[in-house]
Amino acid sequence: MSDPNDLASYVDQAWQVLGRGVADAKSPARHPVFATVSPDGRPEARTVVLRGASRSTATLEVHTDTTSAKTTSLSATPLCELHVWEQRRRLQLRLGCRVEAGTGPETAGRWARVPPASRISYGTQPAPGTPSDHEFAYEKPADPDRFAVLICHLQRLDLVELGEKHRRALFLIEDGFKGVWLAP
């Protein structure tokens, strides 16, 4: 068992949760909440699919349609927060990120790995969020030109564990994610 006062062990748990989210469709980390700020300053949150997590580059990856509201929000304010609740460990991860969007030829390799059944998420006609006459007044053609890869550059990681005794730590990019304990 790891030392409960060891910040390195604690952040290891977070990366294990994130890695599991990428690899296991049943993991709670597979579908984090992705929050942004709209151009008019309103908070926005939605569920996304975690497609990549790299500790070595401190990045997370999600995909979206280029015409979605989140891409508009990220164009105005390229920041997001992802939230994961890992029930088994009773661990909350709040991940503050700077977001870089990739589209077009630079994402062709990733598009090729998107399963055909999932490609219909990129190309909805009319664009996502457009008012319509009835609930099924849309088509879902797969369109690689509407595929965007969001690379989320981790800036801070706030971990809270709700154990017998709660514990919380904050890890910041500025200090190489060394971490500091916080009151929960």
C-alpha positions in Angstrom: 0.0 0.0 0.0 1.3 3.5 -0.8 2.0 6.1 1.7 -1.2 8.2 2.1 0.9 11.3 2.6 2.9 10.8 -0.6 1.7 13.4 -3.2 3.4 11.4 -6.0 1.3 8.3 -5.2 -1.8 10.5 -5.1 -1.3 12.0 -8.5 -0.4 8.5 -9.8 -4.0 7.5 -8.9 -5.4 10.3 -11.0 -3.4 9.2 -14.1 -4.5 5.6 -13.5 -8.1 6.7 -13.5 -7.6 8.7 -16.7 -5.7 5.9 -18.5 -8.5 3.5 -17.5 -11.0 6.0 -19.0 -9.3 5.8 -22.4 -8.9 2.0 -22.4 -12.2 0.9 -20.8 -15.6 2.0 -22.1 -17.2 1.1 -18.8 -14.8 3.3 -16.7 -16.4 6.4 -15.2 -13.5 8.4 -16.6 -14.5 7.5 -20.1 -17.2 10.1 -20.0 -16.0 13.2 -18.2 -18.0 16.4 -17.9 -16.4 19.1 -20.1 -17.1 22.7 -19.1 -16.4 25.8 -21.0 -17.5 29.5 -21.0 -19.8 30.7 -23.8 -18.8 33.9 -25.7 -21.5 35.7 -23.7 -20.0 34.5 -20.4 -22.4 31.7 -19.5 -21.0 28.4 -18.0 -21.6 25.4 -20.3 -21.1 21.7 -19.4 -21.6 18.6 -21.4 -20.4 15.0 -21.4 -17.6 14.0 -23.8 -15.7 10.8 -24.5 -12.1 10.7 -23.3 -10.0 9.6 -26.3 -6.5 10.1 -25.0 -4.5 10.8 -21.8 -0.8 11.3 -21.8 1.0 11.9 -18.6 4.3 12.6 -20.4 2.9 15.5 -22.3 0.2 16.4 -19.7 -2.5 16.3 -22.3 -6.0 14.9 -22.6 -7.8 14.4 -25.9 -11.5 14.6 -26.8 -13.2 14.9 -30.2 -16.0 17.2 -31.4 -17.9 18.5 -34.4 -16.4 21.8 -35.6 -19.9 23.4 -35.6 -20.7 22.5 -32.0 -21.2 25.2 -29.3 -18.1 24.0 -27.5 -15.9 24.9 -30.5 -17.4 28.4 -30.6 -16.8 28.8 -26.9 -13.3 27.5 -27.1 -12.5 30.0 -30.0 -13.5 32.8 -27.6 -11.9 31.4 -24.5 -9.6 28.4 -25.1 -10.0 27.0 -21.6 -11.9 24.1 -20.2 -12.4 22.1 -17.1 -13.0 18.4 -17.1 -14.6 16.7 -14.2 -14.4 13.0 -13.4 -16.0 11.2 -10.4 -14.5 7.8 -9.8 -17.1 6.2 -7.4 -15.1 3.1 -6.5 -12.2 5.1 -5.3 -14.4 8.0 -4.2 -12.1 10.2 -6.1 -13.0 13.5 -7.8 -10.7 14.9 -10.5 -11.0 18.5 -11.7 -8.7 19.1 -14.6 -8.1 22.7 -15.7 -6.8 22.9 -19.3 -5.8 25.2 -22.1 -7.3 23.8 -25.3 -5.9 23.6 -28.8 -8.2 22.5 -31.6 -6.9 20.5 -34.6 -8.9 20.1 -37.8 -8.4 19.1 -41.4 -5.4 17.3 -42.7 -3.6 17.4 -39.3 -6.4 15.1 -37.9 -6.6 12.7 -40.8 -4.8 9.9 -38.9 -7.1 10.2 -36.0 -10.2 10.2 -38.2 -9.0 7.0 -39.8 -9.1 5.4 -36.3 -12.6 6.6 -35.5 -15.0 3.6 -35.8 -17.5 4.0 -38.6 -20.4 3.9 -36.2 -18.9 6.8 -34.3 -18.2 9.0 -37.4 -21.8 10.0 -37.6 -21.2 12.3 -34.6 -19.2 14.6 -36.9 -21.4 16.1 -39.6 -24.9 16.4 -38.3 -27.2 18.4 -40.6 -28.3 20.9 -39.6 -25.4 21.8 -37.2 -25.8 20.7 -33.6 -28.1 23.0 -31.6 -29.9 24.4 -34.6 -33.7 24.7 -33.9 -35.8 22.2 -35.9 -39.5 21.5 -36.6 -39.5 18.1 -34.8 -37.2 15.9 -32.8 -35.8 13.9 -35.7 -35.4 16.7 -38.2 -31.7 16.0 -38.9 -29.4 13.8 -40.8 -26.1 12.3 -39.5 -23.7 12.0 -42.5 -20.1 11.3 -41.5 -18.0 14.3 -42.6 -14.2 14.3 -41.9 -14.2 18.1 -42.6 -16.3 18.6 -39.4 -14.1 16.5 -37.2 -12.0 18.3 -34.6 -9.5 17.0 -32.1 -9.3 19.0 -28.9 -6.0 18.6 -27.2 -6.4 19.7 -23.6 -3.1 20.9 -22.1 -3.3 20.2 -18.4 -2.6 23.4 -16.3 -3.9 22.2 -12.9 -5.2 19.0 -11.4 -7.4 19.2 -8.2 -7.9 15.8 -6.5 -10.4 15.2 -3.7 -10.8 11.8 -2.1 -13.8 11.2 0.1 -12.5 8.5 2.3 -12.9 7.9 6.0 -10.8 11.1 6.3 -11.1 13.3 3.3 -7.9 14.5 1.5 -7.3 17.0 -1.3 -4.3 18.1 -3.3 -3.6 20.6 -6.0 -1.0 20.0 -8.8 0.0 22.9 -11.0 2.0 22.9 -14.3 4.1 25.8 -13.0 5.8 23.6 -10.4 6.0 20.5 -12.5 2.9 19.0 -10.9 4.7 18.5 -7.6 1.5 19.2 -5.7 0.5 20.7 -2.4 -2.0 19.4 0.1 -5.2 21.5 0.6 -7.9 21.4 3.2 -10.7 19.3 1.6 
